[in-house]
Amino acid sequence: MFKINKQQPIKNLEDHFLKKNLPVIRIGDNVKVGVKIIEGDKKRVQFYEGTILAKKNSSIKTTITVRKILQGTGIERIFLVHSPKVDSINILRSSKVRRSKLYYLRNLKGKASRLKQSF
């Protein structure tokens, strides 16, 4: 007898909505994420620029945590990479890191929070 795989239709549906033109995203990259915003009847793209602290992979549910410093206060935002609201992801610079999660950057300020650039 054949075993019926109940996950196959879900996998096929998820593959349909995956974005194909994404750059290779790594922890420690400085990125500029374009987010689609609807205000009334107007649509525009707002950019959010910061460092990737964490990345969670699970096909269509892939998320990245981006942190930026605004007026001395750290702001983190989690983006669903394959979401239709995420318009674009541009990598501005890459950094050499030895951790998979950079949560220690939350406790650092100023020059101490810099990461070494990789070329």
FENFEN-V974391 format. One record per backbone hydrogen bond with DSSP energy under -1.0 kcal/mol. CO is the residue of the C=O (numbers start at 1). NH is the residue of the N-H. E is the energy in kcal/mol with one decimal. If there is no record, write none. Layout:
co=CO nh=NH e=E
co=CO nh=NH e=E
This chain:
co=7 nh=11 e=-2.4
co=8 nh=12 e=-2.4
co=9 nh=13 e=-1.9
co=10 nh=14 e=-2.5
co=11 nh=15 e=-2.4
co=12 nh=16 e=-1.1
co=26 nh=29 e=-1.4
co=29 nh=52 e=-2.2
co=30 nh=92 e=-3.1
co=30 nh=93 e=-1.2
co=31 nh=50 e=-2.1
co=32 nh=90 e=-2.2
co=33 nh=48 e=-2.5
co=34 nh=87 e=-3.2
co=34 nh=88 e=-1.1
co=35 nh=46 e=-3.0
co=37 nh=44 e=-2.4
co=39 nh=42 e=-2.2
co=42 nh=39 e=-2.5
co=44 nh=37 e=-3.2
co=46 nh=35 e=-3.3
co=48 nh=33 e=-2.9
co=50 nh=31 e=-2.9
co=51 nh=67 e=-2.7
co=52 nh=28 e=-2.2
co=53 nh=102 e=-2.4
co=54 nh=65 e=-2.4
co=56 nh=63 e=-2.1
co=58 nh=61 e=-2.7
co=59 nh=62 e=-1.0
co=62 nh=81 e=-2.4
co=63 nh=56 e=-2.5
co=64 nh=79 e=-2.8
co=65 nh=53 e=-2.8
co=66 nh=77 e=-2.4
co=67 nh=51 e=-2.7
co=68 nh=75 e=-3.2
co=70 nh=73 e=-1.5
co=73 nh=70 e=-3.1
co=75 nh=68 e=-2.6
co=77 nh=66 e=-2.9
co=79 nh=64 e=-2.0
co=80 nh=83 e=-1.4
co=85 nh=36 e=-3.3
co=88 nh=34 e=-2.9
co=90 nh=32 e=-2.6
co=93 nh=30 e=-3.1
co=94 nh=118 e=-2.0
co=102 nh=105 e=-1.7
co=103 nh=106 e=-1.6
co=104 nh=107 e=-1.1
co=109 nh=112 e=-1.4
co=110 nh=113 e=-1.3
co=111 nh=114 e=-1.5
co=116 nh=96 e=-3.1
